[in-house]
Amino acid sequence: MKKLPPISGKELVSFLEKIGFNTIRTKESHIRLKSEDGRYTTVPIHGNKELPKGLLRRIIKEDLELELEEFIDLYNSKK
């Protein structure tokens, strides 16, 4: 099983924009994004701090509807 890389909120937003998500709202330190197929997610931006692993896993599984391995491969190919 591949290991989940450390990702900051800024890096995740940048990656999500590369795979087709668009920013629809920014409220304080949170960015709301929507994909063309209707998936939504909210990403906290707290400087360059890494996202907690549990939050990142929830975003990947529930919001992006991807498996961890699938996300890691996609993230590494879009870096």
DSSP file (Angstrom, degrees, kcal/mol; ACC not computed):
  #  RESIDUE AA STRUCTURE BP1 BP2  ACC     N-H-->O    O-->H-N    N-H-->O    O-->H-N    TCO  KAPPA ALPHA  PHI   PSI    X-CA   Y-CA   Z-CA
    1    1 A M              0   0    0      0, 0.0     2,-0.1     0, 0.0     0, 0.0   0.000 360.0 360.0 360.0 132.3    0.0    0.0    0.0
    2    2 A K        -     0   0    0      1,-0.1     2,-0.3     0, 0.0    70,-0.1  -0.403 360.0-113.9 -75.6 152.2    1.4    3.4   -1.0
    3    3 A K        -     0   0    0     -2,-0.1    -1,-0.1     1,-0.1     0, 0.0  -0.691  26.1-114.6 -91.2 138.3    1.8    6.1    1.7
    4    4 A L        -     0   0    0     -2,-0.3    -1,-0.1     1,-0.1     3,-0.0  -0.555  35.4-127.6 -69.8 124.2   -0.2    9.2    1.6
    5    5 A P        -     0   0    0      0, 0.0     2,-0.4     0, 0.0    -1,-0.1  -0.376  25.4-100.2 -73.7 152.9    2.1   12.2    0.9
    6    6 A P        -     0   0    0      0, 0.0     2,-0.4     0, 0.0    44,-0.0  -0.609  49.7-177.5 -71.1 126.8    2.1   15.3    3.2
    7    7 A I        -     0   0    0     -2,-0.4    44,-3.1    44,-0.3     2,-0.1  -0.990  18.6-144.1-132.3 132.8    0.0   17.9    1.4
    8    8 A S  B  >  -A   50   0A   0     -2,-0.4     4,-2.2    42,-0.3    42,-0.2  -0.469  32.7-108.1 -85.9 166.8   -0.8   21.5    2.5
    9    9 A G  H  > S+     0   0    0     40,-0.9     4,-2.4     1,-0.2     5,-0.2   0.899 120.4  52.7 -60.8 -41.1   -4.2   23.1    1.8
   10   10 A K  H  > S+     0   0    0     37,-0.4     4,-2.3     1,-0.2    -1,-0.2   0.909 109.3  48.8 -61.7 -43.0   -2.7   25.3   -0.9
   11   11 A E  H  > S+     0   0    0      1,-0.2     4,-2.5     2,-0.2    -1,-0.2   0.901 111.1  50.2 -63.6 -41.2   -1.1   22.3   -2.7
   12   12 A L  H  X S+     0   0    0     -4,-2.2     4,-2.8     2,-0.2    -2,-0.2   0.914 110.2  49.2 -65.5 -42.5   -4.4   20.4   -2.6
   13   13 A V  H  X S+     0   0    0     -4,-2.4     4,-2.1     2,-0.2    -2,-0.2   0.926 112.0  49.3 -61.5 -44.6   -6.4   23.3   -4.0
   14   14 A S  H  X S+     0   0    0     -4,-2.3     4,-1.5     1,-0.2    -2,-0.2   0.917 112.9  47.4 -60.1 -44.9   -3.8   23.7   -6.8
   15   15 A F  H  X S+     0   0    0     -4,-2.5     4,-1.3     1,-0.2    -2,-0.2   0.922 110.3  51.8 -62.6 -45.3   -4.0   19.9   -7.6
   16   16 A L  H  <>S+     0   0    0     -4,-2.8     5,-2.7     1,-0.2     3,-0.2   0.868 107.2  52.9 -62.4 -36.6   -7.8   20.0   -7.6
   17   17 A E  H ><5S+     0   0    0     -4,-2.1     3,-1.0     1,-0.2    -1,-0.2   0.852 105.6  55.4 -66.2 -33.5   -7.8   22.8  -10.1
   18   18 A K  H 3<5S+     0   0    0     -4,-1.5    -1,-0.2     1,-0.2    -2,-0.2   0.803 107.8  49.0 -67.5 -28.9   -5.6   20.8  -12.3
   19   19 A I  T 3<5S-     0   0    0     -4,-1.3    -1,-0.2    -3,-0.2    -2,-0.2   0.251 132.9 -82.7 -99.6  14.4   -8.0   17.9  -12.3
   20   20 A G  T < 5S+     0   0    0     -3,-1.0    16,-0.6     1,-0.3     2,-0.3   0.541  82.0 133.5 107.8   6.6  -11.1   20.0  -13.1
   21   21 A F  E   < -B   35   0B   0     -5,-2.7     2,-0.4    14,-0.2    -1,-0.3  -0.666  37.8-154.0 -87.4 147.1  -12.3   21.6   -9.9
   22   22 A N  E     -B   34   0B   0     12,-2.8    12,-2.3    -2,-0.3     2,-0.4  -0.954  20.6-114.4-121.4 141.2  -13.2   25.3   -9.9
   23   23 A T  E     +B   33   0B   0     -2,-0.4    10,-0.2    10,-0.2     3,-0.1  -0.588  35.7 170.9 -71.9 126.2  -13.2   27.6   -6.9
   24   24 A I  E     +     0   0B   0      8,-2.7     2,-0.3    -2,-0.4     9,-0.2   0.619  62.4   6.2-110.9 -18.8  -16.7   28.7   -6.2
   25   25 A R  E     -B   32   0B   0      7,-1.4     7,-2.9     2,-0.0     2,-0.4  -0.965  50.1-159.0-163.6 144.6  -16.3   30.5   -2.9
   26   26 A T  E     +B   31   0B   0     -2,-0.3     2,-0.5     5,-0.2     5,-0.2  -0.997  14.2 177.5-126.0 126.3  -13.7   31.6   -0.4
   27   27 A K  E >   -B   30   0B   0      3,-2.6     3,-1.8    -2,-0.4     2,-0.3  -0.936  60.7 -58.0-133.9 110.6  -14.7   32.3    3.2
   28   28 A E  T 3  S-     0   0    0     -2,-0.5     0, 0.0     1,-0.3     0, 0.0  -0.392 122.7 -12.3  54.6-115.6  -11.9   33.2    5.6
   29   29 A S  T 3  S+     0   0    0     -2,-0.3    16,-3.9    -3,-0.1     2,-0.4   0.116 120.0  87.1-103.5  22.8   -9.4   30.4    5.5
   30   30 A H  E <   -BC  27  44B   0     -3,-1.8    -3,-2.6    14,-0.3     2,-0.5  -0.969  56.7-158.1-125.4 137.8  -11.6   27.8    3.6
   31   31 A I  E     -BC  26  43B   0     12,-2.6    12,-2.8    -2,-0.4     2,-0.5  -0.959   7.7-151.8-115.9 129.0  -12.0   27.4   -0.1
   32   32 A R  E     -BC  25  42B   0     -7,-2.9    -8,-2.7    -2,-0.5    -7,-1.4  -0.863  17.9-173.3-100.2 128.7  -15.0   25.7   -1.6
   33   33 A L  E     -BC  23  41B   0      8,-3.0     8,-2.0    -2,-0.5     2,-0.4  -0.907   9.4-164.7-124.4 151.4  -14.5   23.9   -4.9
   34   34 A K  E     -BC  22  40B   0    -12,-2.3   -12,-2.8    -2,-0.3     6,-0.2  -0.996  10.9-143.3-135.2 139.6  -16.9   22.2   -7.3
   35   35 A S  E >   -B   21   0B   0      4,-2.7     3,-1.5    -2,-0.4   -14,-0.2  -0.537  30.9-108.5 -94.6 167.4  -16.1   19.8  -10.2
   36   36 A E  T 3  S+     0   0    0    -16,-0.6    -1,-0.1     1,-0.3   -15,-0.1   0.776 118.5  56.8 -65.5 -26.2  -17.9   19.7  -13.5
   37   37 A D  T 3  S-     0   0    0      2,-0.1    -1,-0.3     1,-0.0    -3,-0.0   0.332 125.1 -97.6 -91.5   9.3  -19.6   16.4  -12.5
   38   38 A G  S <  S+     0   0    0     -3,-1.5     2,-0.3     1,-0.3    -2,-0.1   0.466  74.1 141.2  97.9   1.5  -21.1   17.9   -9.4
   39   39 A R        -     0   0    0     25,-0.1    -4,-2.7    26,-0.0     2,-0.3  -0.591  31.1-163.2 -78.7 140.8  -18.7   16.9   -6.6
   40   40 A Y  E     +C   34   0B   0     -2,-0.3     2,-0.3    -6,-0.2    -6,-0.2  -0.879  12.7 170.9-119.8 152.4  -18.0   19.5   -3.9
   41   41 A T  E     -C   33   0B   0     -8,-2.0    -8,-3.0    -2,-0.3     2,-0.4  -0.977  21.9-144.2-154.5 156.1  -15.2   19.8   -1.4
   42   42 A T  E     -C   32   0B   0     -2,-0.3   -10,-0.2   -10,-0.2    21,-0.1  -0.989  15.9-165.8-121.9 129.9  -14.0   22.4    1.1
   43   43 A V  E     -C   31   0B   0    -12,-2.8   -12,-2.6    -2,-0.4     2,-0.3  -0.964  14.5-136.9-119.9 125.6  -10.3   22.7    1.8
   44   44 A P  E     -C   30   0B   0      0, 0.0     2,-0.6     0, 0.0   -14,-0.3  -0.619  12.5-156.6 -79.4 138.5   -8.9   24.7    4.8
   45   45 A I        +     0   0    0    -16,-3.9     2,-0.4    -2,-0.3     3,-0.1  -0.947  21.8 164.2-116.6 109.7   -5.9   26.9    4.1
   46   46 A H    >   -     0   0    0     -2,-0.6     3,-1.7     1,-0.3     2,-0.1  -0.675  63.0 -80.6-125.9  75.9   -3.8   27.6    7.1
   47   47 A G  T 3  S-     0   0    0     -2,-0.4   -37,-0.4     1,-0.2    -1,-0.3  -0.420  93.5 -35.0  63.7-136.6   -0.5   29.0    5.8
   48   48 A N  T 3  S+     0   0    0     -2,-0.1    -1,-0.2    -3,-0.1     2,-0.1   0.090  97.2 137.8-104.1  21.7    1.7   26.2    4.6
   49   49 A K    <   -     0   0    0     -3,-1.7   -40,-0.9     1,-0.1    -3,-0.3  -0.403  58.3-111.6 -67.9 142.8    0.6   23.7    7.3
   50   50 A E  B     -A    8   0A   0    -42,-0.2   -42,-0.3    -2,-0.1    -1,-0.1  -0.444  32.0-109.5 -70.6 146.9    0.0   20.2    6.2
   51   51 A L        -     0   0    0    -44,-3.1   -44,-0.3    -2,-0.1    -1,-0.1  -0.551  41.4 -99.2 -71.9 141.5   -3.6   18.9    6.2
   52   52 A P     >  -     0   0    0      0, 0.0     4,-2.5     0, 0.0     3,-0.2  -0.373  30.6-122.3 -59.5 141.8   -4.2   16.4    9.0
   53   53 A K  H  > S+     0   0    0      1,-0.2     4,-2.5     2,-0.2     5,-0.2   0.864 110.3  53.4 -56.9 -39.8   -4.1   12.8    7.5
   54   54 A G  H  > S+     0   0    0      2,-0.2     4,-2.0     1,-0.2    -1,-0.2   0.908 110.4  46.1 -64.0 -42.5   -7.7   12.0    8.7
   55   55 A L  H  > S+     0   0    0     -3,-0.2     4,-2.5     2,-0.2    -2,-0.2   0.912 112.4  50.9 -65.5 -43.0   -9.1   15.1    7.0
   56   56 A L  H  X S+     0   0    0     -4,-2.5     4,-2.4     1,-0.2    -2,-0.2   0.914 110.1  49.6 -61.7 -43.1   -7.2   14.4    3.8
   57   57 A R  H  X S+     0   0    0     -4,-2.5     4,-2.9    -5,-0.2     5,-0.3   0.903 110.8  50.2 -62.4 -41.1   -8.4   10.8    3.7
   58   58 A R  H  X>S+     0   0    0     -4,-2.0     4,-2.5     2,-0.2     5,-1.1   0.919 110.6  49.2 -64.6 -43.0  -12.0   12.0    4.2
   59   59 A I  I  X>S+     0   0    0     -4,-2.5     5,-2.7     3,-0.2     4,-0.5   0.929 114.7  45.7 -60.4 -45.0  -11.7   14.6    1.4
   60   60 A I  I  <5S+     0   0    0     -4,-2.4     6,-2.3     3,-0.2     5,-0.3   0.954 122.2  33.9 -64.2 -51.2  -10.3   11.9   -0.9
   61   61 A K  I  <5S+     0   0    0     -4,-2.9    -2,-0.2     4,-0.2    -3,-0.2   0.936 130.9  25.8 -74.3 -48.1  -12.8    9.2   -0.1
   62   62 A E  I  <5S+     0   0    0     -4,-2.5    -3,-0.2    -5,-0.3    -2,-0.1   0.911 130.9  30.5 -88.1 -45.1  -16.0   11.1    0.5
   63   63 A D  I  <<S+     0   0    0     -5,-1.1    -3,-0.2    -4,-0.5   -23,-0.2   0.927 130.9  31.8 -84.0 -46.8  -15.7   14.3   -1.5
   64   64 A L  S   <S-     0   0    0     -5,-2.7    -3,-0.2    -6,-0.2    -4,-0.2   0.677  94.1-140.1 -84.4 -17.4  -13.5   13.3   -4.4
   65   65 A E        +     0   0    0     -6,-0.3     2,-0.3    -5,-0.3    -4,-0.2   0.907  55.4 132.8  56.8  46.3  -14.9    9.7   -4.4
   66   66 A L        -     0   0    0     -6,-2.3    -1,-0.2     4,-0.0     2,-0.2  -0.877  59.8-115.8-121.7 155.2  -11.5    8.2   -5.1
   67   67 A E     >  -     0   0    0     -2,-0.3     4,-2.4     1,-0.1     5,-0.2  -0.581  33.3-114.3 -81.4 155.2   -9.6    5.3   -3.6
   68   68 A L  H  > S+     0   0    0      1,-0.2     4,-2.7     2,-0.2     5,-0.2   0.913 116.4  49.1 -58.9 -45.3   -6.3    6.3   -1.8
   69   69 A E  H  > S+     0   0    0      1,-0.2     4,-2.3     2,-0.2    -1,-0.2   0.909 111.4  50.2 -60.5 -42.6   -4.1    4.5   -4.3
   70   70 A E  H  > S+     0   0    0      1,-0.2     4,-2.2     2,-0.2    -1,-0.2   0.905 111.7  47.9 -62.7 -43.5   -5.9    6.1   -7.2
   71   71 A F  H  X S+     0   0    0     -4,-2.4     4,-3.2     2,-0.2     5,-0.2   0.929 110.8  50.6 -63.2 -46.6   -5.5    9.6   -5.6
   72   72 A I  H  X S+     0   0    0     -4,-2.7     4,-2.5     1,-0.2    -2,-0.2   0.910 111.8  47.2 -61.1 -43.9   -1.8    9.0   -4.9
   73   73 A D  H  X S+     0   0    0     -4,-2.3     4,-1.7     2,-0.2    -1,-0.2   0.921 115.4  45.7 -62.5 -44.4   -1.1    7.9   -8.5
   74   74 A L  H  X S+     0   0    0     -4,-2.2     4,-1.4     2,-0.2    -2,-0.2   0.904 113.0  50.0 -65.8 -42.2   -3.1   10.9   -9.9
   75   75 A Y  H  X S+     0   0    0     -4,-3.2     4,-0.7     1,-0.2     3,-0.3   0.915 111.4  48.4 -63.0 -43.9   -1.4   13.4   -7.5
   76   76 A N  H  < S+     0   0    0     -4,-2.5     3,-0.3     1,-0.2    -1,-0.2   0.830 111.3  50.2 -67.4 -31.4    2.1   12.1   -8.4
   77   77 A S  H  < S+     0   0    0     -4,-1.7    -1,-0.2     1,-0.2    -2,-0.2   0.751 113.0  46.0 -78.6 -22.9    1.4   12.3  -12.2
   78   78 A K  H  <        0   0    0     -4,-1.4    -1,-0.2    -3,-0.3    -2,-0.2   0.443 360.0 360.0 -98.4  -1.3    0.1   15.9  -11.9
   79   79 A K     <        0   0    0     -4,-0.7    -1,-0.2    -3,-0.3    -2,-0.1   0.499 360.0 360.0 -59.8 360.0    2.9   17.3   -9.7
